[in-house]
Each structure stands twice: as C-alpha cells, then as structure tokens.
Amino acid sequence: MAKRKLKRQLNLLQVIMLGTAGTIAAEIFVLTGHVASMAGPETVLALILAGIMTLSIALNYSEMATTFPVTGGAMTYVGEAFGKGWLMFLVGSLDCLSSTFYAALSAVGFAISLEIFIPGIPIIPIAILVIVFVGLMHVRGVSNVGNFQILLGAFLLAVFAAFVFKGFTSPNGFHMDTFLSGRSVFENQNIWAHIGRMLSAIALTYNAYVGFEVIADDAEEVKDPNKNIPIGILVSLLIATLIYSSVSMVSIGTVPFSQLAGSDTALTDAAARFWPSIGVPIMGLAGIVATLTSVNSAMLSATREAFSLSRDRVWPRTFSRLSHWRTPWMAILMVVVVSALVAAVGIVDFLSFISSAGYMFVLFWATLAMPKLRKMYPDIERPFKVPLYPLTVILAALAGVLIISFANVRALMFLGAVIVLLSIWYFVAQRLKARKELTSRLESQEGGGKVMIAAKNPETARSLTKIATKLVNQQEDTGILLFSVLKTPLNLDSADIPNLVKDRKQLQQHLLEQVTPIAVKENVPIYAKLRAASRVEEGIFNELGRHKDINLVLLGVPEERAKLEHPHNILKEVNMMALRNVAVFRDKGLPDEIKRILVPVGSGPNARLALVMARDITLPGEAEIVALRLVVGEADDERMEDEELQLHEIVEAELGEFADKVTLKVRKAESVADEILKECAEGHYDLLIMGSAEEVLVPDQIFGKLNDYLLDVAPCSMLVVRRYQNGTSLWMHKQLKKIEQ
C-alpha cells in the first residue's frame, strides 16, 4: 500500500549545505591535533585518502537514494534488500539512536564552546534550550532547517576560507619546513609502519566524512531528487575533503606537528600565530556554529529515521503523525525529549561511543544492501548509476572492515550490548504484537457481551434490531438486550405500582414478540429487560454500571424534531455520558439486504469506529463500503495525494485485510454537507455511517452541526456512532487535532 509522504521543500543549495554543514562539524576542531599525533606530516594525505575511501559510500548512497527517494536512508535500503524485519529494525534504530545521542553531544559541546565567551553560563540548561529551539524549528518545516543550515554553513565556509587564505599568505603562517618538521614524508620508517599509522588516522577521521548521510535520510523532502541528491552528496563530500585537508595543512605548517599532537585546540593554536588580532575569537565562534550545525543535522536524521520506522510499523505508529506543516512532529518531539534527557543526565560522553559504533554498523549494512538491490531489481529505474560497480561496493565494504578493525574497543563493546538489548526488545515486541493480534481476532470471532437496544416504540425497536443483528451475527455468544425503563414519578402512589409494572411488562413483551423473528432469522439471541428509574438515561446508566459486558448502546432518532430539542434530551445525554460505544440510528427504509454503505472519514476515533461498524454490518455479504474523504479549502495535487494516502492508512489500520475491499474516494469540497448529500444521491446508498462530532458538547447541538443536519435531509438511513474515550483521551485528541490541522 502507498504511504503518506513528507513534503518536498529542499532545493539544491539547501541540500548541499545540509550535507556540507552536517559533515563539517565540531570534529575538525578536535581531530586535527589527534590525527597529527598519529601521522605527522602525512596527516594531510590521510585526510585526502579518507575522503577518497568515503567516495565509494557516497556513490552507493547516491544510487540508492535516487532509486528509493524516500525518507529513512540506510534503513530503507536494508529493508528493501533484506526485508522489513530484525535487521531493518536494528539498522534504523541504531541510526536513529546514534543521531539522537550525537545531537545531545553537540548541544553540550555548543554550551561548552559558548562558555568561552560567556563565562559561568549553565551548561546543561543551555544545551536543552538549544535542543528545544532546533526541535521547534524542525516542526515548522524542513525548509526552515535548510535555510538555517545555509546560514550556518555559509559562515563556516567563509571562516575556513579566511583561515586557509591567511594561513598560506601570512609570513607567520604556513612554511614547508614547519610542515615537515625537519624530515620528509614517509621518512625512516618501513612501509608497514606507515600503513598502520595511516590506517589508524583514517579510522579516527572516517566518521567525520559521512555527514552527507543526512541527505539520504531526508531524500523524501528533496526537490528534483534525481538531480539534487547525487549532486548534494558528492559536492558536500568534496567540500568537506578540501576543507579538512587544507585546514590541517595550514595548521601543521604553522605549528610543528609535535606541538599540535593531541591538542583539542589545534586550529586556534595556529590562528593565534598568523591571525593574532581576531583569529582566535573567530575560530572559537566557528566552533560554536559547527556544534549548532551538528545538532541541526543530527536531529534531522534522527527524526526522519523515527518517522520511517513508525510508518513501516516497526516502531509505534504515533511517531508517523504529521503536523499541518507536513513534518513528523511526534518523531521530532520524541527526539527532543530523549536528546534533552541524555544531555541532562550527563552520560553524553559515554553514549558518544555508541553513536560512533552505531554509524559504523549502519554504513556497513547499507553498503551490503547495494548488490542485493541490484540483483533483486535489475530493471528498476536508476536515475543515478554508480560507475565502476561493483568496485565501489568492495571498497566501501573494505572500509567498513577497516573502521571496525581500528575502532575503539569500548565502542565495539557498547555496540554489541546495544544490539543485544535492541534485539531482545524487537523479538519481545513482535511476540506481544502477534499475541495481541491473535487475541483480537479471537475476540472478534468469539464475540461475547451484548448490544443494548433502548427503545419503546415498536417501529424503532424493529429497525434497531435489524441493525443490531447485522452487527453481531458473525460473533458467537453475542446477544441483544431489548432494554426498557419504567419511569417512576416522584408523586407515584405505592398502590399504583403493581398496575404500572404489569402494564409496562405487557408492552415490553409485545415489543419483544415483534422483534424476535428478526433476531431468530439471523440466529442471534435476544431478551428483554425492564428497570425502574426516574429518568430513562438514569436507567440506562444504572444498567451499564451493573453489566460490564454491554459493548454498545444502540438508540433510535425520534421522528418529532421537538423531542431532539428538549433540554434533557436522552440521545444527547447518553451520547455524552455513557461509558460505552454509542450508535444512534435513523431508519429511512433500510432494506433487508444492505448493498452500499457510505462512510465519510476524518481523522478522529469516531470516524474510525464508523469504518469498523460498516465492516461488521456487511460481513459476509457482497455489500460495498465507500470511504469518502473531503478536503475543504485550497488543495493542490500534493495535498490531495497526502489526503488519499492518509485515508489509505486509516482504513488499513482499522480494517486490516478487509481494507482491500473498501472503495476510497477523495474529493475537494466547498461544502462538506452538500458533497455528502451529492454522493448519497448519486451512489444510491442504503446506509450512511458518520462519526459523532466533538461539537456534541455544544448545548444546541445533538451530534454536531453536520450530523444533526444530515439526519434530517439525508436520502438514506443514517447511523451516527461515538467511540468511548475517557476525559484525558478526549482532551489529548483535541490537542493533536489542533497541531495536525
């Protein structure tokens, strides 16, 4: 089935800057000194080789991201290649967690860097504020993220360009003698010693090159993906390689590598010599900006992974909810909360090992997905095709083995532990999910419980029984309770009670005799019950309180409009207060064989219940269910496509395998009521099922303005349904609806 999509908003410049600024992060300020301690003047060569080795992964990603231009990146490719199971869950979860932890690490780094300029600021609160700020920006739209990254990336590029220019042109800057520090490259050591040092340096810096992965993670939001994705990935990698190598060359050529070795401030140490006036504060500010770009790109990757995992039903479906800006706001909220908690509890350094190791795992399996996809889909359109295939796959796989071989041992240990924990979570969750689905299906088949029909008018009782039998005739041990209330006035004399009870029981027995043939015909048990109460709704509530096995309260709409407008309207009271599902039926000549049912579908729980009841009424016959979604206001093709995909998801989520038998219609509408009436008339429907509106709380409305109007004018029989929600659930649904609309 098709899936809901994010909105394509990112242009080429935004894509390039997402990849570039996501790659050139805080690592360049720290890694230069550490790489110099390993490789000396060969640092520049090691950084260039790391970029060349990363090129194989970049080319592979370019092909896979244009072939499958949807959000998710590596998880999507692994899912397509190896199936949407355990391995896809691991890759997606590790990618999401790694990016989430890295966002927390970068936010703390931002606060620490800012403390240089503003001594004494609280580190953790500032880090959390940065995370929240970036999260809010992400909710408002990915184009804001792209524009923010352009601004930050442009500043970084300008600073590094000035650093390199000043370094090469200043008398106190780069000198070859300083760069070599009195010896030649590869001097006085055997080839294996050189290779070992180079590989160690490459392993240390390798992860600093793969920031372009954010482009693949966010491929679904890129305009003209066939062109912009490969250009964005390759250009951002090229820029990063040039900056890494040139900046390190200037630094080592200004300060002897023996003095830079192990320094966390190599760039500012060099700037202090050839750019003494403002170089150090500018490089310090660049470090702050670099950490901010890291937070931005890491959160973008994490939220899109969470969204994809949810959309593919690997993670809870709630994380695929979209705001009216078409952004995955629940996934963003989750990433913001987790990142803030990680920053707050002070385990960022510990989790940085998991972040590093997780990226290794993700890149390795994404690489192996490439040949699998080529074999599985030999004829699929590939807008970008990797040159020199399969050499790029071999080089990328070897690079992965290299990184693992020279990786930090603790990182690998943490990776193993996280994989074990995630695997346990996955298999336990799958077992619980399978058990829940089995239990649900068994309960649906076995039935049990009752449908309460509250009616005293014979005609109403017959029509309600007809509907009730169709709802339960596929369930075993499910019966119908024909319920009546004996109203007891306050001034009733005790001597009148026997006659009153006798008369009411006779009427109820007569009523039962009229509806029993309908139930018997469908092989559904039915019995009658009489309860005394001062008001009808009070009697219904008392019965519901005593018998928890009543699943649905079914009521009829009176023909007299005046009864609906009564201050203590029974239908309104029951619809609002009954702690059960409620359905209200107006019969306008419902045939014995229902052939067509129309269900207008919004996003609320009542519309979802309407779909379920339509399915239950039609089984096992040949009736057709039409799910109608109406889009009010301006709607371009993209919004109409999104609305159709959302309707698909709702129908599939509620009806499961039966969803394929439902006809879906999505239309623009100036007036929802007019469009529903038009569809009813043209489609010759036997039954219209509507979800009760939240307007039911309005004093002068019964089931909402639209439902109240349609009950009077709809040309076919109509059923209004309300799914029981407690107060908290109802409030939460209203808030979610505000965000998403």
Helices and strands as residue ranges (DSSP letters): H 12-23, H 27-39, G 40-42, H 43-67, H 74-82, H 86-117, H 123-140, H 142-169, H 176-180, H 191-205, G 206-212, H 213-217, G 219-221, H 225-254, H 257-260, H 266-274, H 279-311, G 317-320, H 329-345, H 348-376, H 391-405, H 409-446, E 450-454, H 458-472, E 479-487, G 494-496, H 497-521, E 526-533, H 536-546, E 550-556, H 561-564, H 570-577, E 581-586, E 596-600, H 605-618, E 624-632, H 637-655, G 656-661, E 662-669, H 672-683, E 687-691, G 694-697, H 705-713, E 717-722, H 727-740
